[in-house]
Amino acid sequence: MADYLRLRQICLVAPDLAPAVRCFEQVLGLVVCYRDPNVAAYGLENAVFPLGASFLEVVAPTRPDTAAGRFLARSGGRGAYMVIFDCSDPERRAGHVRSLGVRVVSTHNHEGFRGVQLHPKDCRAAMLELDCTDGGEDPMAAYGPAGGTGWTHAIRTHTTRRLARIRVESPWPEQLASHWSRILEAPAAGRCIATQPTDIEVTEAPPGGREAVTGIVLDVVDPDAVRAAARDHGQPFEGDMPMVCGVSVDLRAG
């Protein structure tokens, strides 16, 4: 099997799940493909939405004192919780990140699925996860975090086409870009890290800002129509970008 790495999924956190799901459906035209019953063990509920071969996930705490709830309190609700990558060999990559001094905090090994979660303090900005689903060399085949097969039936492209980029803020953007480039073994050109099919742009945080994944770029059919839908839905804005679950959404025609 050829070695591969894909930026596959971004995980956002909301204080309540249902309003976030309605926003994704009514503003971005997305459809839930999976709800993971296993996250209940961590005091969470979730919904996963496909954007082509990539995914947006939103999780919400269902009880006090959960990791997601602490993230909301610590971050003020600003920024993404986790960035998940698909790869051909998470075990080899786990050995590589350990050689960099990055801790592995959790491993998953289920039928047809393996994965490792990296310590968010060592990654900086967000928790990174490296997964592999059997048959994953085909990005439209089974995908473990979306329940395996069946997720492709929920793909809708009449409003949102794809997740084109994620944006990460840091007071030290070149340093963070280099750090993530080493962790992911992905080339960096300045502050941009080349991962397929979605790249990573590291930008300079505003004065007093912290390291966080603060934005996503979506290719949409009609940016003005999505902005209007976001305003009608009551979403806050950052300039001309609607805010969804703590991240700004940069809309581009594509």
N, C-alpha and C positions, 0 to 999 in steps of 0.2 A: 504494500500500500504506500502510495506517495505521501510524504509529509505535508500536512496542511494546517492552517490556522485561520479561523474566521471569527470576526466579531459578530456573535450570533444573537445576543440578547442584552437588553438593558433593563434593570429592575428599579422601579420607582416605588416610593412609599407614600401612602395617603393615610390621614387619620381615620377615614371611613371609606370603605370599598365602593359601595353602591354609587355615590356621586361621581367618583373617579371613572367608574365603568361607563356611566351615562355620558360623561364628557368625551371619552374615547369613541363611543359609538356615534354620538350626535354631532360632534365637532369634526372628528377625523375620519368618520365613516368606517371604523374598524368593527370587527366581530370577534367575540370571545371564542377561542378555539379550545381552551382547557382551563379547568379549575383543579388545582392539585389538592386532594384530600390530606396528603401527608404533611402539609405545612401547619395543619391544626395542632400537631404535636409541639410546635414552637409558638403557639398562641397567635397564629396568623390565619388569614384567608387571602386568596389571591385570584387574579384573572390574567390570562395570557392571550395576547392578540398577535396574529401574524401580520407582517408587512413584507410581502414577498417571502423570501427565505430568512428574514430576520424577525425578531420578536420584541414587543414591548410587554413587560410584566408590571403589574401594580400589586403590591401587598399592603395589607392593613392589619394592625394589631387587633386582637379580639379580647385581650385581657391585659391587665397592668404588667409592667416590668418585663417587656419583651425586648429583644435586640432591636427590632424595627421601631418600637416605641421610644427606646432610648436614642436611636438615631434621629427621630423627629425632634425630640427635646434638645439634643445636642446641636443639631444643625439649624434649628428654627424652621424646619420644613424645606430647606433649600438644598437641592442637589440630589443626585441619584444614589441609590443604596449599593448597587452591585453592577458589574459589567461581566458578562459571561461569554467565554470563547469556546468554540468547537475546535478540537484538534485531533490529530491522529494518534497521539501517544501521551496522555496526561501523566503517566507514571514517569516517563523520561523527563518531561517538562518539570515535574515536581522536584526531581533530583537537581535539575538545573537551577530552579529558583532557590532551593536550599543552599546551593553553592554561593549564591549572592547574599545570603543572610536573611532571606525572606522566609518566614515561617509558614508552614502548611497547617491550618487550624482544623480542617475537616476533610475526610475522604469519603467518597460514595462508591459503592461497588454492588450494583444490582444487576439482575439479569439483563444483559444487553447494554448496560450503561455503567461508565466509570467517570469519576470526576474528583477534582481537588479544589478546595477553597483556600485562598491565601489570606494571611492576616492583613486586615485593612490598615493597621498602623504601619506595617512594613511596606505595603503597596503605596500608601498615601492616596488621598483623594477619594478612593472607593475600594471596596472589596473586589478582587478579581477572582474569577473561577475559570478552570480549564477542564472541559468535559469531552467525552467521546461516547457517541452512540454507535452501536454496531451498524455498519452500512452507511456511516456518516460521510463517506467520501462523496455521496450524492446529497447535496444540500436540501433536496426536496423529498428525501426519504424520511424514515422514522427519526424523531428527535425526542430524547428522553424528557427534558423539562417541559415539553408540550404534550406529554402523555404518549409518545411513540408515534403511531400512524394516525391518520384522520385529520390532522391539523390543516392540511392543504384545502379542505373543504370550506374553511372559514376565511380564505384569502379574498379580500375585496380591494379593487384598485380604482373604483370610480371616484374616490376623493383623494386618498393617500396612496402613493405608488411604492415608496421605499424609504427606509432609514438610511440616509446618505452619509451622516457624520455625527460623531459625538464631540462635544466641546468640554474640555477640562480646564479649570482655572487654577492657577498657582501663583504665589508671590515670586516663585523661582521657576518660570515656565521651561527654560532650556534644561534645567536640572531634572525636572519631573519628566519631561519628554525623553531624556536619555535613560532615566531609571525605568520607565515603562518599556522603552525599546529593548533594554537588556532583559527584563523579565519575560517579555513576549517573544524575544528573539526575532523581532520585526524591525525593518530598517526605518530610521527616522531621518527626515530631511528638515533640519531646523526644529521647529516645534510641531511638525506633522509626522505622525506614525502611520505607515502604510499597512493597514490590515484590510482583508477582503470580507464582505463586499462593502464594508463601512469603515472609513478611516477615522483617525483620532487627531483632533487639533487641540493643542495646549496653548491657552491664552494667558495673558498676565492678569492676575486678580486685581480688583480695585484696591485702593489703600485700605488696610485693615482686613482685607479679605482672606479667606482660608482656602486650602486645597479642596476642590470638590468637582464632580461632574455636574456642570450647571446648565448645559444646553444640548439640544439635539437639532439636527438639520433634517427636514423631511422634504422629499420630492413629492409635490402634490399637483393635482390637475389644475386647480385654480386657487392661488394663494389668497386673493382678495375674498373669495367666497368662504374660505376657511376662517379668515380673520373675522368676517362678518358673523359667521356661526359662533365663533368663540365669544364675540361681544354679546350676541343674543343669549348665549348660555351663561353669561356673567363671569367669564374667566378674567383674571387680572392680566395686565399687559406689562411688558418691559419694552418700552419704545413701541415698535410695531409688531413685536413678537408676543403671542399669547403665552401665558404661563400655565403649565399642566403638571400637577404633582411635584412642584418645586423646581422644575426645569423650564427654561425658555425654549420655545419652539420656533426655530427659524424656518420659514416656509419659502420654498423656491419652486418655480414652475419646472416640471420634469415628468 
